[in-house]
Amino acid sequence: MIQVGIIGCGWAGQRHQQAVINSTQAELLAIADKDKETLNLRRREWDTIHAYQDYKKMLKLEDLDAVVIALPHYLHKEATVQSAEAGKHILCEKPIAITLDEADAMIDAAQHNNVLLMIAESNRYNTLTMRIEELLREGAIGTAVTAEQNWFHKFERYGYKDRPWLNDPKRARGGQWIINGVHQISVLRAWLKAAGAREAQQIFAKEYRSPAFHTPKGIEATVNAFLTFEHGQTAKVTMAVEVEHHNRFNGVRIYGTEGTLTATGRPPLIALYRDKAAEPEIITLEEPAPSSFDIQMNHFVDCIESNAKPITNGIEERNTLAVIVAGYDSMKTRKATYVDIRK
């Protein structure tokens, strides 16, 4: 049984705690949160004996095998390095960090101390995401040629009431492009690679804000991005928090040499078009779907026990961040920007 500690008991920490409870392979040993009131509340709710305001004290527990880092983005690097140096395996919330230098330091610390570093990119463990990737890997549409992906989430007035630090671009590193764009870029990279593409090589991104929509300075309202991959494949990504739409995940279209795959999120539905004269093959997924946090936690524990590389390992999600960082550079310079991929 893997003994787990959770660093940060807010929105994300609560979801990871439930995933630990639901796992037959993991057990919650300790929690840490600098806010005393939150810490005491979670200690009672989760019936946890070991509770610390300073996570560095928690890291001294000899029985502690692994930690979940569910802290704001700008705190990921320090907590990961400290945990690696304490010899603990690490599941760190997305995005891996706020800069590539920080991400590289985290990866290097984990490698140097021979511990596992996995990034909690929950969208990669979504059953719809995984089924699409499986179909593409099996050659359902041949080799990818181009793709479109949309994500809409209408905010009447931008703000995360339960996570106010996300409203601060200095602490979050930006707005929707990093907060939710990192989800979309991670799965898009996985899908296109499954269909024969290589890594994202270049991005041209543009921000737009309608006159009627107001967000804090440094928070994007709508982002359109055009990506080019190493073999020449392309993808268009649109993210917006200022449009009316019935479905937050408006879907993906991936066009290949032998067919086209489309998918929507609610209800989870995949359509495969292989012949223009025939009806598409419709693939529906189980509802309610298993929790992506549960699947993610089980994968984390499996990787610890088998010494395997996680799907969302440090380098993989560092390269997702590289696309996000290049996108911000492109928005600023109004030019296409090359993506700094780490092999």
C-alpha positions in Angstrom: 0.0 0.0 0.0 1.5 3.3 -1.1 1.3 6.0 1.7 0.4 9.3 0.3 0.6 12.9 1.6 -1.4 15.8 0.1 0.2 19.3 0.0 -2.5 21.8 -0.5 -6.1 21.0 0.7 -8.1 23.3 -1.6 -10.2 22.5 -4.7 -7.6 20.2 -6.3 -6.5 18.7 -3.1 -10.0 17.6 -2.2 -10.3 15.8 -5.6 -7.0 14.0 -5.1 -8.0 13.0 -1.5 -11.1 11.4 -2.9 -9.0 9.6 -5.5 -6.8 8.2 -2.8 -9.8 7.1 -0.8 -11.2 5.3 -3.8 -8.0 3.6 -4.6 -7.3 0.1 -3.4 -3.6 0.7 -3.8 -3.1 3.9 -1.8 -3.7 5.3 1.6 -3.8 8.8 2.9 -1.1 9.3 5.6 -0.7 13.0 5.9 -1.9 16.4 4.7 -0.4 19.9 4.7 -1.9 23.4 4.2 -0.5 26.7 5.4 -4.0 27.9 6.2 -4.7 26.7 9.7 -8.5 26.9 9.4 -8.5 24.8 6.1 -6.0 22.4 7.6 -8.1 21.7 10.7 -11.3 21.4 8.6 -9.7 18.8 6.3 -8.1 17.0 9.2 -11.5 16.4 10.7 -13.3 15.7 7.4 -10.6 13.3 6.3 -9.8 11.7 9.7 -6.1 12.3 9.3 -3.7 12.1 12.2 -0.7 13.8 10.5 -1.5 17.4 9.6 1.1 20.2 9.0 1.0 23.8 8.2 4.6 23.5 6.9 4.8 20.7 4.3 8.6 20.4 4.8 7.8 18.9 8.2 5.5 16.4 6.5 8.3 15.3 4.1 10.3 14.1 7.1 7.8 11.2 7.7 9.7 8.0 7.1 6.5 6.1 6.1 5.5 8.6 3.5 6.1 7.2 0.0 4.6 9.8 -2.2 3.1 13.3 -2.3 0.4 15.1 -4.3 1.3 18.7 -4.9 -2.0 20.6 -5.2 -0.6 24.2 -4.8 -0.9 27.3 -7.0 1.2 27.2 -10.2 3.9 29.4 -8.9 4.6 27.1 -5.9 5.1 23.9 -7.9 8.8 24.1 -8.5 9.9 24.6 -4.8 7.5 21.9 -3.5 8.6 19.5 -6.1 12.3 20.0 -5.6 11.9 19.7 -1.8 9.8 16.5 -2.2 12.4 15.0 -4.6 15.2 15.8 -2.2 13.3 14.0 0.6 13.0 10.9 -1.6 9.2 11.1 -2.2 7.5 10.2 -5.5 5.6 13.2 -6.8 2.2 13.8 -8.5 2.1 17.5 -9.2 -0.9 19.4 -10.4 -0.9 20.9 -13.9 0.6 23.0 -15.3 4.0 21.6 -14.3 5.3 25.1 -13.6 5.0 28.7 -14.8 8.4 28.8 -16.7 10.4 26.2 -18.6 13.4 26.8 -16.4 11.3 25.9 -13.4 9.9 22.8 -15.1 13.4 21.7 -16.1 14.6 22.1 -12.5 11.7 19.9 -11.3 12.5 17.2 -13.9 16.2 17.3 -13.0 15.6 17.1 -9.3 13.4 14.0 -9.7 15.9 12.3 -12.0 18.8 13.2 -9.6 17.0 11.8 -6.6 15.6 8.7 -8.5 12.0 9.5 -7.8 9.0 9.5 -10.1 7.6 12.8 -11.3 4.1 12.7 -12.8 1.9 15.7 -13.7 -1.7 15.6 -12.7 -3.1 16.5 -16.2 -6.5 15.0 -15.5 -7.8 15.5 -19.0 -5.4 12.9 -20.3 -7.1 10.4 -18.0 -10.6 11.3 -19.2 -12.3 8.3 -20.7 -13.2 10.2 -23.9 -9.6 11.4 -24.3 -8.2 7.9 -23.8 -10.7 6.3 -26.2 -9.9 8.8 -28.9 -6.1 8.3 -28.5 -6.7 4.5 -28.6 -8.6 4.7 -31.9 -6.0 7.0 -33.5 -3.2 4.7 -32.4 -5.1 1.8 -34.0 -5.1 3.7 -37.3 -8.8 4.6 -37.3 -8.3 7.6 -39.6 -4.8 6.7 -41.0 -2.2 9.4 -40.6 -3.3 12.8 -39.2 -3.3 15.8 -41.6 -5.0 18.6 -39.6 -7.2 19.2 -36.6 -9.6 21.6 -35.0 -10.3 21.9 -31.3 -12.7 24.3 -29.4 -13.2 25.0 -25.7 -15.8 27.5 -24.4 -16.7 28.4 -20.9 -18.9 31.5 -20.4 -18.0 33.6 -17.4 -20.6 36.3 -16.7 -17.9 38.0 -14.8 -14.5 36.4 -14.9 -13.5 34.9 -11.6 -12.7 31.8 -9.6 -14.4 32.4 -6.3 -13.1 29.2 -4.7 -9.6 29.7 -6.1 -9.0 33.5 -6.1 -5.3 33.2 -6.9 -6.4 32.1 -10.4 -7.6 35.6 -11.0 -4.1 36.9 -10.5 -2.1 36.6 -13.7 1.2 36.9 -11.7 0.5 33.8 -9.7 -1.4 31.9 -12.3 1.1 33.0 -15.1 -1.9 34.2 -17.2 -5.5 33.4 -17.8 -7.4 30.8 -19.7 -4.6 30.0 -22.1 -2.6 28.5 -19.3 -5.3 27.5 -16.8 -7.4 25.5 -19.3 -5.3 25.8 -22.5 -2.8 23.5 -20.9 -5.5 20.8 -20.8 -6.4 21.3 -24.5 -2.8 21.4 -25.7 -1.8 18.3 -23.7 -4.6 16.1 -25.2 -4.1 17.6 -28.7 -0.4 16.7 -28.6 -1.3 13.2 -27.5 -3.9 12.7 -30.2 -1.9 14.0 -33.1 1.2 11.9 -32.0 -1.1 8.9 -31.8 -2.1 9.5 -35.4 1.4 9.8 -36.7 2.5 13.4 -36.1 5.5 14.4 -34.1 5.9 17.3 -31.6 4.5 20.8 -32.0 7.1 23.0 -33.6 5.6 26.4 -34.1 2.6 28.4 -32.9 0.9 31.6 -34.0 -1.6 32.8 -31.3 -3.8 35.9 -31.2 -5.9 37.2 -28.3 -9.3 38.9 -28.7 -11.6 40.6 -26.2 -15.1 41.8 -27.2 -16.0 45.3 -26.0 -18.7 44.0 -23.7 -16.5 41.6 -21.9 -14.3 42.7 -19.0 -11.5 40.7 -17.3 -8.6 41.7 -15.1 -5.5 42.9 -16.9 -3.4 40.0 -18.1 -6.4 37.6 -18.3 -7.2 36.4 -21.8 -10.9 36.4 -23.0 -10.5 34.5 -26.3 -7.4 32.9 -27.8 -7.1 31.6 -31.3 -3.9 29.5 -32.0 -2.6 27.9 -35.1 0.0 25.1 -34.5 2.4 23.5 -36.9 3.9 20.1 -36.1 7.3 18.7 -37.0 6.0 16.6 -40.0 4.0 19.5 -41.2 0.6 18.7 -39.7 -1.4 21.6 -38.4 -4.1 22.3 -35.8 -6.3 25.2 -34.9 -7.3 25.7 -31.3 -9.9 28.2 -30.0 -10.5 29.0 -26.4 -13.0 31.5 -25.2 -14.7 32.6 -21.9 -16.8 35.3 -23.4 -19.2 33.4 -25.8 -22.5 31.7 -25.2 -22.5 28.0 -25.8 -24.3 25.0 -24.5 -21.2 22.8 -24.1 -18.0 23.7 -22.4 -16.0 21.2 -24.5 -17.3 22.0 -28.0 -15.3 19.1 -29.4 -12.5 18.1 -31.7 -12.2 17.2 -35.4 -9.1 15.3 -36.5 -8.8 14.8 -40.3 -6.7 11.9 -41.5 -5.6 10.3 -44.7 -8.2 7.5 -44.4 -11.0 9.2 -42.4 -12.1 11.9 -40.0 -12.8 11.6 -36.2 -15.1 14.0 -34.4 -15.9 14.1 -30.7 -18.1 16.0 -28.3 -18.1 16.0 -24.6 -21.7 16.0 -23.3 -22.8 13.3 -23.9 -19.4 11.7 -24.7 -19.7 10.7 -28.3 -17.2 9.8 -31.0 -18.0 9.7 -34.8 -15.7 8.1 -37.4 -16.2 9.1 -41.0 -14.4 6.8 -43.4 -16.6 6.9 -46.5 -18.5 10.0 -47.7 -21.2 7.8 -49.0 -21.7 5.9 -45.7 -23.1 6.8 -42.4 -20.5 7.5 -39.7 -19.6 4.9 -37.1 -20.9 6.2 -33.8 -19.0 5.2 -30.6 -20.6 6.0 -27.3 -18.9 5.8 -23.9 -20.1 4.6 -20.6 -22.0 7.1 -18.4 -21.4 8.0 -15.8 -17.8 7.8 -16.7 -15.1 6.8 -14.2 -13.5 9.7 -12.5 -10.4 10.9 -14.3 -8.8 11.7 -10.9 -9.4 8.0 -9.9 -7.8 6.7 -13.1 -4.9 9.1 -12.7 -4.2 8.1 -9.1 -4.2 4.4 -10.0 -1.8 5.1 -12.8 0.4 7.0 -10.5 0.5 4.2 -8.0 1.0 1.6 -10.7 4.0 3.5 -12.1 5.6 3.7 -8.6 5.2 0.0 -8.0 6.4 -1.1 -11.5 9.0 1.7 -12.0 7.3 2.7 -15.2 7.2 6.0 -17.0 3.8 7.8 -16.5 1.8 8.9 -19.4 2.0 12.5 -18.2 5.6 12.4 -17.1 7.6 15.5 -16.4 9.1 15.9 -19.9 5.8 15.3 -21.6 4.0 18.0 -19.6 7.0 20.3 -19.7 6.6 20.2 -23.5 2.9 21.0 -23.1 4.0 24.1 -21.1 6.4 24.9 -23.9 3.5 25.3 -26.3 1.7 27.5 -23.8 4.8 29.7 -23.2 5.4 30.1 -27.0 1.7 31.0 -27.4 2.1 33.9 -25.0 5.2 35.0 -26.7 3.4 34.9 -30.0 0.5 37.0 -28.6 3.0 39.6 -27.4 5.1 39.8 -30.6 2.3 39.1 -33.1 4.6 36.7 -34.8 4.8 32.9 -35.1 7.0 31.5 -32.4 9.0 28.3 -32.3 8.3 25.8 -29.4 11.2 24.9 -27.1 10.8 21.1 -27.0 12.9 19.0 -24.6 13.7 15.6 -26.0 
